[in-house]
């Protein structure tokens, strides 16, 4: 019943205009800020690590703004799941750097698009699949009904999903060697052994080495993709920024450091639109304590 209600709500949201959804997010976010939600401490900890120079009042303001952007992300699910391709196209107000993807594909190179939990990352993959054949790595939900609904939404404009797991690496390699375009979120916390420690907002952070491994084995172009929410509910801005190829010829720590630096630059442009409720700094290196078990600054 909960799943049915959630799917019905997403369908209802698809009928509402984007500027209205943009404004509607303010009230539930304000209520959420005052509720005793366990994620508040995660957000506070992350903001204290990322922005130590901000005053407490400034971080509290950013905390509230982040909740508003998170509610906006949820309200945009109707558009992502159900809007027609032309309607979505009309709300992509700006596209920067697409020529990097186009030129790499034209040259016959595989393209690895890396994104992060910023802005509307679901829309990034959806709109890329409008332009080129695209395969995306994803973690399948446990509930089969939810998995079917999510898969239908993400593949509805031509994408193909590759479930994370033991066979995923083979699928990604096959697509890239054939000159295809694949995508993944690079800021997901990997398992120990599947990542390296690289600085992120000045803190050694476990960062996946999958991007480096794929680039080394296929010679693909690596491009950072993001979709930023524009003010007033006007739509979104998409950006495609190449990762410096020199980092991908070095060791995995150099590659991870550059990825984190590029993500950090993106976040600093619109800090409220990053997913601060995610425990990105968990699994610290030996000798360092877990910041989520400490009292936030």
C-alpha positions as CSV (number, residue, x, y, z in Angstrom):
1,X,0.0,0.0,0.0
2,X,2.8,2.4,0.8
3,X,4.5,1.8,-2.5
4,X,1.2,2.3,-4.4
5,X,0.6,5.6,-2.6
6,X,4.1,6.8,-3.3
7,X,3.8,5.9,-7.0
8,X,0.4,7.7,-7.1
9,X,1.9,10.8,-5.5
10,X,4.8,10.8,-8.0
11,X,2.2,10.7,-10.8
12,X,0.2,13.5,-9.3
13,X,3.4,15.6,-9.0
14,X,4.0,15.2,-12.7
15,X,0.9,17.3,-13.4
16,X,2.1,20.3,-11.5
17,X,4.2,23.1,-13.0
18,X,7.8,23.4,-12.0
19,X,7.6,27.0,-10.5
20,X,4.8,25.8,-8.2
21,X,6.8,22.8,-7.0
22,X,9.8,25.1,-6.4
23,X,7.7,27.3,-4.0
24,X,5.9,24.4,-2.4
25,X,9.2,22.9,-1.1
26,X,9.7,25.7,1.4
27,X,7.0,24.8,4.0
28,X,7.7,21.1,4.3
29,X,11.4,21.8,4.5
30,X,10.8,24.3,7.4
31,X,8.8,21.6,9.2
32,X,11.4,19.0,8.6
33,X,14.1,21.3,10.0
34,X,12.2,21.4,13.4
35,X,11.6,17.7,13.6
36,X,13.9,15.5,15.6
37,X,15.2,13.7,12.5
38,X,18.4,11.6,12.9
39,X,19.7,12.9,9.5
40,X,20.1,16.4,11.0
41,X,23.3,15.4,12.8
42,X,24.7,13.9,9.6
43,X,24.0,17.2,7.8
44,X,25.6,19.2,10.6
45,X,28.7,17.0,10.7
46,X,29.2,17.2,6.9
47,X,28.7,21.0,6.8
48,X,31.2,21.4,9.7
49,X,33.8,19.4,7.8
50,X,33.2,21.1,4.5
51,X,32.8,24.7,5.7
52,X,34.8,25.1,8.9
53,X,35.1,28.8,8.4
54,X,31.4,29.5,8.4
55,X,29.8,30.8,11.6
56,X,27.2,28.5,13.3
57,X,24.4,30.7,12.1
58,X,25.7,30.5,8.5
59,X,25.9,26.8,8.6
60,X,22.4,26.6,10.1
61,X,21.1,28.7,7.2
62,X,22.9,26.4,4.7
63,X,21.3,23.4,6.5
64,X,17.8,24.9,6.0
65,X,18.5,25.7,2.4
66,X,19.8,22.2,1.8
67,X,16.5,20.8,3.2
68,X,14.6,23.0,0.8
69,X,16.7,21.7,-2.2
70,X,16.2,18.1,-1.0
71,X,12.4,18.5,-0.9
72,X,12.6,20.1,-4.4
73,X,14.5,17.1,-5.6
74,X,11.7,14.8,-4.3
75,X,9.0,17.0,-5.8
76,X,10.8,16.9,-9.2
77,X,10.4,13.1,-9.3
78,X,7.1,13.5,-11.2
79,X,8.9,15.3,-14.0
80,X,11.7,12.8,-14.1
81,X,9.4,9.8,-14.2
82,X,6.6,11.0,-16.4
83,X,7.3,14.2,-18.4
84,X,7.6,13.8,-22.1
85,X,10.9,14.2,-23.8
86,X,9.9,17.5,-25.5
87,X,8.7,18.9,-22.2
88,X,11.9,18.0,-20.4
89,X,13.9,19.5,-23.3
90,X,12.0,22.8,-22.9
91,X,13.1,23.0,-19.2
92,X,16.8,22.3,-19.8
93,X,17.6,26.0,-20.1
94,X,21.3,25.7,-20.6
95,X,23.7,23.0,-21.7
96,X,27.4,23.6,-21.4
97,X,30.2,21.4,-22.7
98,X,28.2,18.8,-24.6
99,X,30.7,19.1,-27.4
100,X,33.2,17.1,-25.2
101,X,30.8,14.1,-25.2
102,X,30.0,14.5,-28.9
103,X,33.6,14.8,-30.0
104,X,34.8,11.8,-28.0
105,X,32.0,9.7,-29.4
106,X,32.7,10.9,-33.0
107,X,36.3,9.9,-32.6
108,X,35.3,6.4,-31.6
109,X,36.3,6.7,-27.9
110,X,34.2,5.3,-25.1
111,X,32.8,8.0,-22.8
112,X,32.6,7.5,-19.1
113,X,30.3,10.2,-17.6
114,X,30.8,10.5,-13.8
115,X,28.3,12.4,-11.7
116,X,27.6,13.0,-8.1
117,X,24.6,13.5,-5.7
118,X,24.2,17.1,-6.8
119,X,21.3,19.0,-8.2
120,X,19.1,16.5,-10.0
121,X,21.4,13.6,-10.9
122,X,18.5,11.4,-12.1
123,X,17.7,13.9,-14.8
124,X,21.4,13.9,-15.9
125,X,21.3,10.3,-17.0
126,X,17.8,10.6,-18.5
127,X,18.7,13.5,-20.7
128,X,22.0,12.0,-21.8
129,X,20.0,9.0,-23.0
130,X,18.1,11.4,-25.2
131,X,21.2,12.3,-27.1
132,X,23.4,9.2,-27.3
133,X,23.0,5.4,-26.5
134,X,23.7,5.3,-22.8
135,X,24.1,2.7,-20.1
136,X,24.0,3.6,-16.4
137,X,25.3,1.7,-13.4
138,X,22.8,1.5,-10.6
139,X,22.1,-0.3,-7.3
140,X,18.9,-2.2,-7.6
141,X,16.3,-1.6,-4.8
142,X,15.5,-4.6,-2.6
143,X,11.8,-4.5,-3.3
144,X,11.1,-5.9,-6.8
145,X,8.1,-3.6,-7.4
146,X,10.2,-0.5,-6.6
147,X,13.0,-1.9,-8.8
148,X,10.6,-2.3,-11.7
149,X,9.2,1.2,-11.3
150,X,12.7,2.8,-11.0
151,X,14.0,0.9,-14.0
152,X,11.0,1.8,-16.1
153,X,11.5,5.5,-15.2
154,X,15.3,5.5,-15.9
155,X,15.1,3.6,-19.2
156,X,12.0,5.3,-20.7
157,X,14.0,7.5,-23.0
158,X,16.5,4.9,-24.2
159,X,18.9,4.2,-21.4
160,X,20.0,0.8,-20.3
161,X,20.7,0.0,-16.7
162,X,23.5,-2.2,-15.5
163,X,22.9,-3.5,-11.9
164,X,25.9,-3.1,-9.6
165,X,27.5,-6.4,-8.7
166,X,30.1,-8.9,-9.8
167,X,29.1,-8.7,-13.5
168,X,28.9,-4.9,-13.6
169,X,32.6,-4.4,-14.4
170,X,32.4,-6.7,-17.4
171,X,29.4,-4.9,-18.7
172,X,31.0,-1.4,-18.3
173,X,34.2,-2.6,-19.9
174,X,32.3,-4.1,-22.9
175,X,30.4,-0.9,-23.5
176,X,33.4,1.4,-23.2
177,X,35.6,-0.7,-25.5
178,X,32.8,-0.7,-28.1
179,X,32.9,3.1,-28.0
180,X,29.7,3.5,-25.9
181,X,28.7,6.0,-23.3
182,X,28.2,4.8,-19.7
183,X,27.6,6.7,-16.4
184,X,28.0,6.3,-12.7
185,X,28.0,8.3,-9.5
186,X,31.5,8.7,-8.3
187,X,30.8,10.0,-4.7
188,X,29.2,6.8,-3.5
189,X,31.1,5.3,-0.6
190,X,32.9,2.1,-1.8
191,X,33.8,-0.9,0.2
192,X,37.2,-1.1,1.7
193,X,39.5,-2.5,-0.9
194,X,37.5,-0.9,-3.8
195,X,38.7,2.6,-3.1
196,X,41.6,4.8,-2.1
197,X,41.8,7.7,0.3
198,X,42.0,11.1,-1.4
199,X,41.3,14.6,0.0
200,X,37.8,15.9,-0.2
201,X,37.2,19.3,1.6
202,X,40.5,18.8,3.2
203,X,39.8,15.4,4.7
204,X,41.1,12.0,3.6
205,X,37.9,10.4,2.1
206,X,37.5,6.9,0.8
207,X,36.9,7.4,-2.9
208,X,36.1,4.7,-5.5
209,X,38.9,3.6,-7.8
210,X,36.4,2.2,-10.4
211,X,36.7,5.3,-12.6
212,X,40.5,5.0,-12.7
213,X,40.3,1.2,-13.5
214,X,37.9,1.7,-16.3
215,X,39.9,4.5,-17.9
216,X,43.1,2.6,-17.6
217,X,41.7,-0.5,-19.2
218,X,39.7,1.2,-22.0
219,X,41.4,4.5,-22.7
220,X,37.9,6.2,-22.5
221,X,37.3,9.9,-22.1
222,X,36.1,10.8,-18.6
223,X,33.7,13.7,-18.3
224,X,32.1,15.1,-15.2
225,X,28.3,15.6,-15.8
226,X,26.0,17.6,-13.6
227,X,22.4,19.0,-13.6
228,X,21.9,22.1,-11.5
229,X,18.5,23.4,-10.4
230,X,17.9,27.0,-11.5
231,X,16.2,29.6,-9.3
232,X,12.5,30.2,-9.4
233,X,11.6,26.8,-10.9
234,X,12.8,27.8,-14.3
235,X,14.3,24.4,-15.0
236,X,17.9,23.1,-15.0
237,X,21.4,23.7,-16.3
238,X,23.4,20.8,-17.6
239,X,27.2,20.9,-17.6
240,X,29.9,18.5,-19.0
241,X,33.5,19.1,-17.9
242,X,36.3,16.7,-19.0
243,X,38.5,15.2,-16.3
244,X,42.2,16.0,-16.9
245,X,43.5,12.9,-18.8
246,X,46.9,13.3,-17.1
247,X,45.4,12.2,-13.8
248,X,44.1,9.0,-15.3
249,X,47.5,8.0,-16.5
250,X,48.9,8.2,-13.0
251,X,48.2,6.3,-9.8
252,X,44.6,5.9,-8.6
253,X,45.1,8.3,-5.7
254,X,45.9,11.1,-8.2
255,X,42.8,10.3,-10.2
256,X,40.6,10.2,-7.1
257,X,42.1,13.5,-5.9
258,X,41.2,15.2,-9.1
259,X,37.7,13.8,-9.1
260,X,37.2,15.1,-5.6
261,X,38.6,18.5,-6.5
262,X,36.3,18.8,-9.4
263,X,33.3,17.8,-7.3
264,X,34.3,20.2,-4.6
265,X,34.4,23.1,-7.1
266,X,31.0,22.2,-8.3
267,X,29.6,22.0,-4.8
268,X,31.0,25.4,-3.9
269,X,29.0,27.0,-6.7
270,X,25.7,25.7,-5.3
271,X,26.4,24.2,-1.8
272,X,22.8,23.7,-0.9
273,X,22.2,21.3,-3.8
274,X,24.7,18.7,-2.7
275,X,23.3,15.7,-0.7
276,X,24.7,16.5,2.7
277,X,22.5,13.9,4.4
278,X,24.7,11.2,3.0
279,X,27.6,9.9,5.2
280,X,30.3,10.7,2.7
281,X,33.1,10.8,5.3
282,X,32.4,7.4,6.8
283,X,35.0,4.7,6.8
284,X,37.9,7.0,7.7
285,X,41.6,5.9,7.3
286,X,43.2,4.0,10.1
287,X,44.0,6.2,13.1
288,X,41.1,8.6,12.5
289,X,37.8,8.4,14.2
290,X,34.4,8.3,12.5
291,X,33.1,11.9,12.4
292,X,29.5,10.7,12.6
293,X,30.1,9.3,16.1
294,X,31.5,12.5,17.3
295,X,29.8,15.7,18.4
296,X,29.4,18.1,15.4
297,X,31.4,21.3,15.5
